[in-house]
Amino acid sequence: MEATLLIDIGSTFTKVVAISLDQEKLLGRVSVPTTAQTDISIGVHDAIRELEKRIGTPKLHIERKLACSSAAGGLRMVAIGLVPKLTAEAAKRAALTAGARLLDVYSYKLTESDLTRLEQQSPDMILLAGGTDGGDEATIIQNAHSLANSKLNAPVVIGGNRTAANQAFNVLTKSGKEAVVTENVMPEIGKINVQPAQSAIRQIFLHRLIRAKGLEEVQRSVANGIIPTPMASLKAASLLANGTKEEPGLGDLLVIEIGGATTNVYSISEGKPHTIGVIWKGLPEPYEKRTIEGDLGLRYSAPSILESVGEKKILEKSGLSQTDVKKAILEMPLNAKKLPQTDTEASVDFGLSRICMENAVKRHVGSLEPITTPVGTVYVQYGKDLTEVKHVIGTAGGVIYSKDPKTVMNEALYKEAEPLLLRPKKPDVHIDENYILYAIGLLSEIAPDKALRIMKSNLRRL
Amino acid sequence: MKPVKKSPSKKESFAGKTIVIGVLGADPHGIANKLIEFALNDEGFRVVNLGIMTSQQEFIEAAIEAKADALFVSSIYGHGEIDARDFRENCREMGLDNILIYIGGNLVVGRQDWIEVETKFKTMGFDRVYPPGNTLQQGIADLKKDLGTRAKRTQR
């Protein structure tokens, strides 16, 4: 049977999904430990062999392979801008929508201690912004000089003031650094332009950043080159919302992906205020927005959740009475490759998932702030209003392997007690039961109509 | 405020000069703000309009990023004195040493002696202070004059 294989090389697991494009059907999926210590390609071959074995007959005829990766720490980036809430924020958003794991955001002129920290962080790529077009030139040029004189060798994507970008480029390339100029992430105040920077980041990721041993071999064996996994997930979310010419999409939606180390949230929505009279302030939001929470995850990040919310809250959300969850949680990072074995473990996972869901969505959605003025109370909206979003989708281990996905998903929704947080009010709630979101993102690049239909048929409404 | 008539001959020399405008504080009055935007655009200025309910911080940050030459601050609802406090100091703190700052609208509540009001705001560091009913023409003419003086000073 013809099959397209969609591979995701994660930091813990290598997943492979087999899809028949002719039959528009999911044939199977496997997950094996990633072999980052030895050679990434071993894990990929193992996974494919395992998948073939599981599917059995008729034998798979592999027509093509597509891949994404977050192995070796993912795409480790830093963003640099001028004002924290303006170009630095725009650069941050551009890096996030390109699927980066953002290590840090710097603003204003880089200081010596900034540079020392940057060198220690040793990012894979740097996005250098600063100044609107026609605006400040001095900062981006000085920061280019600072980067040029540093020990850093990461390629620099320049997405700042148009007038200064070429000078920054010359400064960097003259001292032997790799640099590329793209459009300004913030061409004018109040306008953000993340797409060109995102494409530039993807290009460099494809051609340069295949560092983990064996990844290059995988890169050669797949069509279209490897992209960062979160970019694939965002593409899938976008396809599902917007549809194609042939196949209608679902409209505005919110996707939450609770993993072992992080929780990703994607919203596809303009996020404009839905209430008349509300004033929208702050930087405009990207229509396709991704946020990632590095402190919210079920395994590696479990201890940090314990630290921030406390044992009592975890017990409450888990429905456990007096069990000592502390020990179990502190051991979570050691059990990164395991699903819960006992009822108590399943309950702890459930409690942690609820906390990840609640907090990650809270940080992603916009909020209202009441301000008293001489003409009465005026509401100011910061961020996206997602109250009218029609669909909320949960994916990854924290939701799909949960003992009670519905309760976990409910944490994403609007609460009467917190009316100022603009979470979805009455959406249809689904889970990506077979965890194929990333695969659909990859597939969307070659067969969007089919990819969309397969995604739709694999969503289970709760 | 009356809209300004075009004066095409002067346009070129101010093209590329950037003016950040907005309504300060919790002030939701937005009509004059739009008129100011149109008038400045019409004169060839690059306008960054932050709209209503704009904080000092937002004015200053936008001015840094857009390398603004002047700030046009409106305050219509009578709380100008409180909202504008430390504006100049905050600009200096954020590295905007020489930016022109104009303020106008209904700066204070009730009938207060205009000279006193003007002096108060000038002491606070505003370069120009306008009473209610002032024309846009006047503000723009002053802006051109002040920018011209600056340019000459820089040449020297």
Interface residues (C-beta under 8 A of the other chain):
Chain A: L82 V83 K85 L86 T87 G131 T132 G134 G135 D136 E137 M186 E188 I189 G190 I279 K281 I371 T372 T373 P374 V375 V378 V380
Chain B: G16 T18 V20 A26 D27 P28 R46 V48 L50 G51 I52 M53 E61 A62 I64 E65 A66 K67 Y77 G78 H79
